[in-house]
Amino acid sequence: MDLSALPRTIWSELALANDDRQHPWRTPVLASIDSDGCPQARTVVLRNVDRHAQTLQFFTDSRSPKVNQLRASPQIQLVFWSKTLNWQVRISATADIATEGLEVDAAWELVKKTPARKDYLSDLAPGDALPLKKKQTLGNNHHLAVITAKVSRIDWLSLSYEGHQRAEISVEKLHWLTP
Ligand SMILES: Cc1cc2nc3c(=O)[nH]c(=O)nc-3n(C[C@H](O)[C@H](O)[C@H](O)COP(=O)(O)O)c2cc1C
């Protein structure tokens, strides 16, 4: 691998993960901080990659706890691991939440054709207690929100029997680090 091309290689791999449901980077862990200052980490599905804008996007339910957490503390970290590549990538970013507008409309056009539509139309919010005798019903309005993560720093770690390698990329500048 041409190491000077590492930023480009990582963004290309992220783009592959966006297109390939089987790619291990398709489901990173998104870590944030809640209102008590405690860490909260959860798996999300990568929904869009824009190298030019240096952004990654995810869909969520606007009623889920993470939405208010991210509005109050938008600094996040995304962790991607691939056994195939033997690469871990930790991406620091700032999250922005959209609950309406063109981007959300376009996202809903995609999601409403899939079984996942039910999640976003449910009358119960994620994390709500599920009443024993009440069935979930579907409302007319969806609760889809788009999380846009603006990337500020990438910490890349490559594991290898020949020697581990690690580098930090901020705004496409590369610094080698001790693994
Ligand atoms: C494989 C997998 C993919 C998931 N994808 C998403 C997703 O794209 N968006 C989302 O909001 N939650 C997703 N979840 C559920 C979250 O991990 C989490 O349980 C949920 O969003 C509630 O998180 P919160 O309480 O921090 O808001 C996924 C879970 C798994 C196991």
The ligand as an SDF file (V2000), in Angstrom:
LIG
                    3D

 31 33  0  0  0  0  0  0  0  0999 V2000
  -26.5410   -4.0790   13.6390 C   0  0  0  0  0  0  0  0  0  0  0  0
  -27.2590   -2.9110   14.2750 C   0  0  0  0  0  0  0  0  0  0  0  0
  -27.5260   -1.7900   13.5140 C   0  0  0  0  0  0  0  0  0  0  0  0
  -28.1810   -0.6920   14.0830 C   0  0  0  0  0  0  0  0  0  0  0  0
  -28.4060    0.4190   13.3180 N   0  0  0  0  0  0  0  0  0  0  0  0
  -28.9700    1.5120   13.8840 C   0  0  0  0  0  0  0  0  0  0  0  0
  -29.0980    2.7160   13.1290 C   0  0  0  0  0  0  0  0  0  0  0  0
  -28.7080    2.8080   11.9560 O   0  0  0  0  0  0  0  0  0  0  0  0
  -29.6660    3.7860   13.7450 N   0  0  0  0  0  0  0  0  0  0  0  0
  -30.0990    3.7350   15.0450 C   0  0  0  0  0  0  0  0  0  0  0  0
  -30.5910    4.7490   15.5430 O   0  0  0  0  0  0  0  0  0  0  0  0
  -29.9750    2.6170   15.7830 N   0  0  0  0  0  0  0  0  0  0  0  0
  -29.4250    1.5060   15.2380 C   0  0  0  0  0  0  0  0  0  0  0  0
  -29.2740    0.3540   15.9680 N   0  0  0  0  0  0  0  0  0  0  0  0
  -29.7700    0.3430   17.3750 C   0  0  0  0  0  0  0  0  0  0  0  0
  -28.7860    1.1180   18.2720 C   0  0  0  0  0  0  0  0  0  0  0  0
  -27.6070    0.3470   18.4370 O   0  0  0  0  0  0  0  0  0  0  0  0
  -29.3990    1.4750   19.6460 C   0  0  0  0  0  0  0  0  0  0  0  0
  -29.7620    0.2960   20.3150 O   0  0  0  0  0  0  0  0  0  0  0  0
  -30.6180    2.3770   19.5000 C   0  0  0  0  0  0  0  0  0  0  0  0
  -30.4610    3.3090   18.4490 O   0  0  0  0  0  0  0  0  0  0  0  0
  -30.8730    3.1380   20.8040 C   0  0  0  0  0  0  0  0  0  0  0  0
  -29.7590    3.9490   21.0680 O   0  0  0  0  0  0  0  0  0  0  0  0
  -29.8640    5.2010   22.0750 P   0  0  0  0  0  0  0  0  0  0  0  0
  -30.6630    4.7130   23.2810 O   0  0  0  0  0  0  0  0  0  0  0  0
  -28.4450    5.5340   22.4250 O   0  0  0  0  0  0  0  0  0  0  0  0
  -30.5690    6.3250   21.3610 O   0  0  0  0  0  0  0  0  0  0  0  0
  -28.6060   -0.7450   15.4370 C   0  0  0  0  0  0  0  0  0  0  0  0
  -28.3070   -1.8670   16.2040 C   0  0  0  0  0  0  0  0  0  0  0  0
  -27.6540   -2.9320   15.6270 C   0  0  0  0  0  0  0  0  0  0  0  0
  -27.3670   -4.1430   16.4920 C   0  0  0  0  0  0  0  0  0  0  0  0
  1  2  1  0
  2  3  1  0
  2 30  2  0
  3  4  2  0
  4  5  1  0
  4 28  1  0
  5  6  2  0
  6  7  1  0
  6 13  1  0
  7  8  2  0
  7  9  1  0
  9 10  1  0
 10 11  2  0
 10 12  1  0
 12 13  2  0
 13 14  1  0
 14 15  1  0
 14 28  1  0
 15 16  1  0
 16 17  1  0
 16 18  1  0
 18 19  1  0
 18 20  1  0
 20 21  1  0
 20 22  1  0
 22 23  1  0
 23 24  1  0
 24 25  2  0
 24 26  1  0
 24 27  1  0
 28 29  2  0
 29 30  1  0
 30 31  1  0
M  END
$$$$
